[in-house]
Amino acid sequence: MGTKVRNLRTTYTKESLVNAFFNLATKKDFEKITVADLTEGAQVNRATFYAHFNDKYDLLNYIMGNSASNAIAKRTTGSIKLDQESISQLVLAVCDFYQQPRLQCRQSNISLVIPQLKEKILSELKLYLLKSIENLYTDMEKDLFVSIYANVIHEAGFLWASGKAKLNKEEIAKKISLFVLGGQNSL
């Protein structure tokens, strides 16, 4: 089988399993979702599931990581730089990430999912920021500033998405970008 066909089949299988997961997550608590439920919903066998994922937690991890990287890629359109527009777009990407309808699930699953969502989006923010400040700081400073910037950007987007910010997301994004880039006096 050719590589292209194999890649398409892998993509299709993963999409089927992801769709089955989302369908089940609206109906069942996460703990009650089984691999058998997922394979039945995706119309694949157990061996196929285990060829792609170790367990349902691995599938959930894949879904969240994919969603986080897609949210950032969509907003930044592939350009990696540290400027006001990029920081604004990262804040908006976090807002988008938490507002994705597909990430909505049963209320009983929220406490399980929120910490993982935060971990995934922070990880993707740090990857982006690390690339964008590559030549601006020493190695010791990079870790410090990347962590600070990522947490500020995340918190702004998360507070907006959870309804705790009174400004609209574009205003928050602008103010956070000014803050991160040293424009605190402009706030």
JORAZI-V128983 format. One record per residue. N is the residue number from 1. PSI is psi in radians with two decimals (999 if undefined). NEAR is the number of other C-alpha atoms within 12 Angstrom. D_LAST is the distance of its C-alpha to the last C-alpha in Angstrom with 1 decimal. Layout:
N	PSI	NEAR	D_LAST
N	PSI	NEAR	D_LAST
This chain:
1	2.39	8	58.5
2	2.73	8	56.2
3	-0.71	9	52.7
4	-0.76	10	51.1
5	-0.73	11	53.0
6	-0.74	12	52.2
7	-0.71	13	48.5
8	-0.72	14	48.6
9	-0.73	18	50.6
10	-0.80	20	48.2
11	-0.81	15	45.2
12	-0.77	19	47.2
13	-0.80	29	48.2
14	-0.73	31	44.8
15	-0.71	26	43.4
16	-0.75	27	46.3
17	-0.68	39	45.6
18	-0.80	34	41.9
19	-0.71	26	42.9
20	-0.70	33	45.4
21	-0.85	40	42.9
22	-0.68	31	40.5
23	-0.79	25	43.5
24	-0.62	31	44.6
25	-0.37	31	41.2
26	-0.23	23	41.0
27	-0.45	20	44.5
28	2.71	21	44.9
29	2.57	22	43.2
30	-0.75	29	42.4
31	-0.46	19	45.0
32	-0.13	18	47.6
33	2.24	27	47.0
34	2.86	23	49.7
35	-0.63	31	50.3
36	-0.72	24	53.3
37	-0.79	28	51.0
38	-0.78	37	48.8
39	-0.62	32	51.7
40	-0.79	22	53.4
41	-0.61	26	50.3
42	-0.15	26	49.8
43	0.84	23	53.6
44	2.86	26	53.9
45	2.95	20	56.0
46	-0.71	24	54.9
47	-0.66	16	55.7
48	-0.77	25	53.4
49	-0.89	33	50.5
50	-0.26	21	51.3
51	-0.39	17	51.4
52	-0.57	26	47.7
53	2.58	25	46.3
54	-0.65	17	47.5
55	-3.05	23	46.8
56	-0.47	30	44.6
57	-0.66	20	41.8
58	-0.71	22	41.9
59	-0.80	32	41.7
60	-0.74	34	38.6
61	-0.76	27	37.0
62	-0.79	25	37.8
63	-0.83	32	36.4
64	-0.72	34	33.0
65	-0.74	26	32.8
66	-0.77	25	33.7
67	-0.71	32	31.2
68	-0.84	38	28.3
69	-0.63	31	29.4
70	-0.68	25	30.0
71	-0.75	31	26.6
72	-0.76	40	25.0
73	-0.70	27	27.7
74	-0.72	21	27.4
75	-0.57	27	23.7
76	-0.11	29	23.9
77	0.67	18	27.3
78	-0.16	18	28.6
79	2.35	20	26.4
80	1.91	24	25.1
81	2.90	24	22.4
82	1.61	27	19.1
83	3.09	24	16.7
84	-0.75	22	13.7
85	-0.74	25	16.3
86	-0.76	33	18.1
87	-0.74	40	15.3
88	-0.78	36	14.4
89	-0.58	40	18.2
90	-0.71	55	18.6
91	-0.78	46	16.3
92	-0.59	40	18.3
93	-0.69	40	21.5
94	-0.74	48	20.9
95	-0.83	35	20.5
96	-0.78	32	23.6
97	-0.82	42	25.4
98	-0.28	37	25.2
99	0.04	25	26.1
100	2.16	19	29.2
101	-0.57	12	32.1
102	-0.37	22	34.5
103	-0.05	31	32.6
104	2.44	24	33.3
105	-3.13	26	36.2
106	2.53	21	38.2
107	-0.62	17	36.3
108	-0.30	18	38.6
109	-0.20	25	37.3
110	-0.81	20	33.6
111	-0.50	15	33.8
112	-0.68	19	35.6
113	-0.67	27	33.3
114	-0.84	24	29.7
115	-0.65	16	30.0
116	-0.66	26	31.6
117	-0.81	33	29.0
118	-0.79	31	26.3
119	-0.76	20	28.5
120	-0.80	32	29.1
121	-0.65	41	25.7
122	-0.71	37	24.4
123	-0.77	28	27.4
124	-0.67	34	26.8
125	-0.77	45	23.1
126	-0.70	32	24.4
127	-0.82	27	27.2
128	-0.86	36	24.9
129	-0.67	37	22.5
130	-0.73	31	25.5
131	-0.63	21	26.9
132	-0.39	25	23.7
133	0.32	26	23.4
134	-0.76	22	27.1
135	0.16	14	27.4
136	-0.49	18	24.2
137	2.85	17	25.1
138	2.93	14	28.3
139	-0.71	14	29.8
140	-0.71	13	28.8
141	-0.61	17	25.1
142	-0.90	23	25.1
143	-0.75	21	25.9
144	-0.94	18	23.3
145	-0.64	26	20.4
146	-0.77	33	21.7
147	-0.77	25	21.9
148	-0.89	22	18.5
149	-0.81	37	16.9
150	-0.74	36	19.3
151	-0.65	29	18.7
152	-0.83	31	14.9
153	-0.80	45	15.6
154	-0.85	43	18.5
155	-0.70	29	17.1
156	-0.85	39	14.4
157	-0.70	43	17.3
158	-0.75	34	19.7
159	-0.69	26	17.8
160	-0.85	29	17.5
161	-0.54	26	21.1
162	0.07	20	22.4
163	0.27	16	21.0
164	-0.03	15	18.8
165	2.36	19	15.4
166	-0.29	14	15.2
167	2.79	18	13.1
168	2.86	20	15.3
169	-0.55	31	15.4
170	-0.70	26	14.3
171	-0.74	21	10.9
172	-0.80	35	10.6
173	-0.76	36	12.0
174	-0.81	31	9.6
175	-0.69	31	6.4
176	-0.67	37	8.9
177	-0.68	33	10.4
178	-0.71	27	7.5
179	-0.85	24	7.4
180	-0.65	35	11.2
181	0.18	26	11.8
182	0.26	15	10.3
183	0.64	15	7.2
184	-0.56	13	5.5
185	-0.37	10	5.5
186	-0.27	13	3.8
187	999	16	0.0
